[in-house]
């Protein structure tokens, strides 16, 4: 999908008809053609997944929910005016051990208390480039919500655009929600295994090259799903190394985590077929949610997140895998012992230094 404001696709066709209509058609025909043109534009607006600051402002004016998915501490420092917050979505909505969703009854209570209705138009945002708002969107899709969009540039982009942040807490009227799981946005481990080697299926691994190669092991096994194409989710950004540069203090802001231009994103995913069912996975489904959102923005018709991702697949020992390596418990314990020894040595040295000062 184009986001440059130019008329294209059905909109271009309706526009051409409109030009013809101006050259002699009656008023009734002209009104019909105008309706076609406006309808095409509205349909395109509904397809938008990733939005800009102007869209956020317009959405707020028409009563959309603005959802800040960051931690409460970050929210209190400054947020988009009118935004609500339930905390860091990855921590609040997922089990810390399995990294799957918590029980649906608990999510119902959280959403109900916050007035967070999946059926409403929602704009989710965090910090620029982070996957959290995409995971928030995937969460809403998992419960039937189809109107959640992502403000990718987030709070960084809001401030950079000259907008003022708010510090007062915003709240919505509490609800009495009854959520129903919608499996249309995701696939299970068994469903992934059943789809292996099918012609109409393509799989995208959004993890790092080290994880894909089985060198960075984050489950019982390392490796990747057979047939998967490795495109790390950071490759969606203008500069994928921005987090590293920030850590090394080579840059001081996050503009490198803005999305690449549309044509560069199309080139990044050029080996994929937009008409095929596309399954995206990472370690636990969160990074995959960002790649899934980008693919949907590009017009991929049938994109699903493998929610359990490699944590579920790697721990399913009968699931076929490539580049398989196994987690070395003995090596981990050895490294922990070495680290513990260093900590104890530092504590002894610190205690001795304090004793000398006395």
N, C-alpha and C positions, 0 to 999 in steps of 0.2 A: 504494500500500500504506500502510495506517495504521500508525503507530509509537507510538500513545498507550496501548497496552496493552489497548484495548477489543476485545471479540470482534466480528468482522465477517466478511463474506463466507461462505465455507464453514464457518468456525468458528462463526458465528452460527447457521447452519442446524443444525449438529450440536448446538449448545447447546439449541436449541429442541426437537430430538428428545429430548435427554436429559431435559428438563423433563417432556415427555410420558411418557417411560419411567418416571419416578419415580411416576407415578400408576397403577401396576398391572401393568407388564410384569414378566416373570420375570427371574431373575438373568442368564441367558445373553444375553438381549436387552440388558440393561443394560450388560454387559461389552462387547458389540459396539458399542453407541453410545458408550461411553467411549473405545473405541479410535478411532472416527471423530473424536471431538473432539480427542484427543491427536494423531492423525495430521494433522489440519488445522493444529494449532498448530506441529507440526514442519515441515510444508511451508512455513508462513509464515516460520519462522525461517530456513529454507534460502534463501528469496528475499531476505533482507536483504543489502543492498550496503553500507550505511553504518551503522556501529555506534557505541555509546557506551562509556564507560569501564567500566561493569559488564560489558558483553559481552566486552571485552578481557580483563578479569580471569578471567571464566569460561572463555574460550577458552584462556588460558594454563594454567589448571588442568587442562584436558582434553588438553593436549599440542599445541595448535596452534602453528605457527611465528609468532612475532612479528617482523615485518620492519621495521627502521628504515631508511627509504630516503633519509636525509639524508647529508650529507658525513661522512667519517670524523672531522673536527674537531668537528662538532656532536655526533656520536655519543659521542665521548670526554668531552664536557662533561657529559653526562647523558642517559640513555635509559631506556626502560621495562625493568625487570628481565627478563633472559632474552632480550631482543631481539638479533637478529643484524644485521650491517651489511656490505654489499658496496660502499658508497660511494653517491654521488648517482646514482640510477638513470638520469637523463637523460644524464649524462656517461659512465657506465660501459657502458650498453647500446645507445647510439646512435652512429652515425657523425657526427662533428662537421661534416662538409661536407653530406651529404645529409639528415641528421637522421632517417634510417631506422634500423632495427635493424642492429647489426653482424652479421657472419656467424653462423649458427646454431651452428657448431662452437665459436666463441668463447664464446657464451652458455652452451653446454653445460659448458664448462670452468669458467666463473665459478660457475654454479649448483651443479655437482658439488662444487667445492671448499668451497662454503659450506653444503652440505647442504640447499639450497633446492629442494625438490621441488614442482613445480606441482600434483601430484596431492593434496597434503596441504591441510588447512585452514590458511589463512594470513591474518593480520591485518597489513595494511600501514599505516604511519603516517609522517608527517613533521612539519612545523610546521602549525599550524592554518590551514586554508583552501587550502593549496598543492595544486597539481595532481599533484605527484610520486607520492603513494601511489595515486592513480587511474591514473596511467600504469603503475605497478607492477602493478596489478590487470589492466589491459589487456594488459600483457606476458604475464602468466600465462594469460589467456584465449587469447592468440595461440598458446600452446603446449599448449592443451587443458585448462588448469587452470580448474575451475569453482567452487572453494571459497575464493577470495580476496576478502576484505572490506576496507573502508577505515575506519579510525578518523580521521574528518575533523578532529576537534579536536586530534589529535596530541599532541606533547609539551607544548604550551601547556595543553591541556585536562587532561592527566594531572597536571601540577603544580597547576593551578587547583582540581582535585578533591581536593587534599590528599595525593596519592600521592607517594611518594619516588622520585626517579630513582636509577638505578644508574650506576656509572662503570666497573665491571669488564667486560671484553670477554667476550661469550658466543659460543660456537661450537657448531655441530652436527656430527654425524658426517658426513664426506665421502661422496659418492655417486658412482655411475657412471651418469650420466643419458644417455639418448638422446632428444633432443627432436624432436618432429614439429610442423611448423607447422600451425596450425588456422586456416583462412581464415574461419571462421564469425563472428569478432568484428570483422572489418574488410572494407573494400572498396578496390579499386585505382582508379587514375585512369580507366582504360578502363571499368571497371564503373560508375563514377559517371556518365561521359558517356553510357553506354548506358541509364542510368536517368532521364535528364533528361526532364521532361514526362510521366512516367508517373503515373497517378492514385494508385497505391498507395504512392508514395514521397514522403517529405518530408525536406527538408534543413535543418539548423540550422548557422548560421555563428556560432561561439563567440568570434570575434575582436572587436576594438574597432570602434566605428562608423567611425573613420577608416580602418581597414583595409578594412572592408566597402565604404566609399564610394570606394575607390581613391585616397585622399589620402595614406595611409601605405603606401608601396610596399615590400614585403619579398621580392619575387621579380623576375623579368624584367618581369612585368606586375603592376599592382594591379587591384583590382576584386573581384567575387564570383561564385560559381556561380549561374547563372540559377535563379530560383525559391527561392533560399535565404532563410530567415528569420534575421535578425540578433538574437541574444540573447547578449550578452557573458557569458562564464562567471562573471565577478565578480558578475553579477546574482543568482547563487545565494546570495550572502552577505547577512547582515543589513545591513551597510553596505559597499557596493561600493567606496567611496572610502577604506577603511581604509589600504591601502598608501600612498596619497598623504598621508593625515593623519599616518601614522607618519613619513614622510619630512620633513613640515613640523613635526613634533614637537607636533602638536595632540592626539595621543593617545599613550599609552605602552604599550598592550597590544593584543592581537589579537582581542578578543572580537567585534569587528565582522565578522570573517571566518568566524564560525560560520554554519552553514546557516540560512536562513530557515525558519520553521515550515512544516510540510507544506502547509497550505492556501495559504500565500503562494506556495510553489513551484508548486502546481497552477495558481494564477492566472497565474503567470509564463509557463507553458507551455500555457495554456488554448487557444491557437489551433492546437495540434497534436493529432493523433489518435493515442492510445496503441496503436491496432490496426494502424497503418500501419508499414511499414519506415521507420525513422528513421536518416538518415545525419548524423553530426556531424563537422564539420571546424573547423580553426583554421589556424595557420601551418604546424605540423609534426605535429599530432596530440596534443600533450600537454594543452593546454587543453581540447581536445575530449573527452579521456578523462574529465575531471571532469564535464562536462555529461552525457556518456553515462552515467556512474555515477548521477547524480542522476535522470535520466530512468528508468533501470532501477529505482531505488528507488521511484519514483512509479508503477511498474506498466507502463511501456511495454514491449511484448512483444518487439520486434525492433529492437534498437538496434545500429548498427554505427559504428565509428570509421573515418573516411577517414584512414588513417595518414599518407600523404604530404601530405595537406591542401593548403593554397594553395601551398606551396613546390613541390609536384609539379604542381598544376593550373595555377598561374600561369606556370610554365616550359614548359608544354605549349601551344605557340602556336596549335595548331588546336583547342583545347578552347574551346567557346562560353563567353563570360563577359560580365558586365554591368559598367558603370562602369569600363571598361578604361582604364588609364593605363600608360605605360611608364617603366621606371626610367631616369633621366637620368644617364648615366655622366659626361658633361661637367660637370654641376652638382656631382656628388659629388667629382670630382677638384679642382674649383675650391675647394670647401669644405675639402678636405684640405690644399690648398696654403695657404689662409688660416690654418688651424689650425696647420700646421707653422711658418708665419712667426711666429705668436704664441708658440709654444713656444721657437723660437730667440731671440726677443726677451727672453723671461723668463730664458733661460739666460745671455744676455749681461748682463742686469741683476743676476742672482745672482752671476755671476763678478766684476762690478765691485764689488758690495757686499762680497764676501769680500776683494778686493784692498785696499779702503779700511781694513778692520779690521786688516790686517797692517801 
